Amino acid sequence: MLRGVVGWIRWHYYTAAQIEGYTVTWRKSGRAIVGWDLAATVVLADAFKLAQTPLIFVATYKGGEWKFPIRSYTLHEGHRLIASLDPPEGFNSWSGSSPRRP
């Protein structure tokens, strides 16, 4: 599980939404990770940009960032985002391990 305070949803180099508070979880089948989910609080959003593809969820950490392509999402009551994610860029799907900082 990844938890953080600040994140973004980007469409190309544009910010489609600013996030304050998120949790990324993964589902496993045996040792293999089979899916990723995001729950987040959106504080600023651009409806036009959120309607575009591809969207990327970006979570930063000291020295870098994780980038998760967004498969699908729903925005509840205008601020609670629930999304299905693809694995983060650079994730080794064969290892079955959680994302680690390089």
C-alpha positions in Angstrom: 0.0 0.0 0.0 1.2 3.5 -0.8 -0.2 6.5 1.0 0.6 10.1 0.5 -0.6 13.7 0.8 0.1 15.3 -2.5 -0.5 13.9 -6.0 -1.7 14.9 -9.4 -3.6 13.5 -12.3 -1.9 14.6 -15.5 -3.0 14.6 -19.1 0.3 15.0 -21.1 2.0 17.8 -19.3 -1.2 19.5 -18.1 -2.5 19.1 -14.6 -6.0 17.7 -14.8 -6.5 17.4 -11.1 -4.7 18.1 -7.8 -4.9 15.6 -5.1 -4.5 16.0 -1.3 -4.6 12.6 0.3 -4.4 9.3 -1.5 -4.0 5.6 -1.1 -2.9 3.1 -3.8 -3.5 -0.6 -3.1 -2.8 -3.6 -5.1 -4.7 -6.9 -5.5 -2.8 -10.2 -5.6 -3.5 -13.6 -7.0 -1.0 -15.9 -5.3 2.2 -13.9 -5.4 1.4 -12.0 -8.6 -0.1 -8.5 -8.5 -3.2 -8.5 -10.7 -4.6 -5.0 -10.2 -4.0 -1.5 -8.7 -6.6 0.8 -7.2 -6.5 4.5 -6.2 -8.7 6.3 -3.6 -8.0 10.0 -3.4 -9.4 13.4 -2.5 -9.5 15.9 -5.4 -9.1 19.5 -4.4 -8.8 21.1 -7.8 -10.0 19.7 -11.1 -10.4 20.6 -14.7 -13.4 18.7 -16.1 -12.2 19.1 -19.7 -8.7 17.7 -19.0 -10.1 14.8 -16.9 -12.2 13.8 -19.9 -9.1 13.3 -22.0 -6.8 10.3 -22.4 -4.3 9.1 -21.4 -4.5 10.2 -17.8 -1.6 9.5 -15.4 -1.7 9.5 -11.6 1.6 11.0 -10.3 2.7 10.4 -6.7 6.0 12.1 -5.7 8.6 11.0 -3.2 11.9 12.5 -2.2 14.1 12.1 -5.3 11.4 11.0 -7.8 7.9 10.1 -8.6 5.7 7.1 -9.4 3.5 7.3 -12.5 0.5 5.1 -12.8 -1.6 5.1 -16.0 -5.3 5.4 -15.2 -7.5 2.7 -16.7 -10.8 4.1 -15.5 -12.1 6.3 -12.7 -15.2 7.8 -11.1 -15.5 11.1 -9.3 -18.0 10.9 -6.4 -19.7 14.1 -5.1 -17.1 16.1 -7.0 -14.1 15.3 -4.8 -13.7 11.6 -4.0 -11.9 9.8 -6.8 -11.8 6.0 -7.2 -9.7 4.7 -10.0 -8.4 1.5 -11.5 -4.7 1.8 -12.4 -2.2 0.1 -14.6 1.2 -0.8 -13.0 3.5 2.1 -12.4 6.1 2.8 -15.1 9.2 0.6 -14.5 7.3 -2.0 -12.4 8.6 -5.5 -12.9 5.3 -7.5 -13.0 7.2 -10.8 -12.7 8.7 -10.0 -9.3 5.4 -9.8 -7.5 6.9 -7.1 -5.3 5.4 -3.7 -4.3 6.8 -0.6 -6.0 10.1 0.5 -4.5 12.0 3.7 -4.8 14.9 3.4 -7.2 
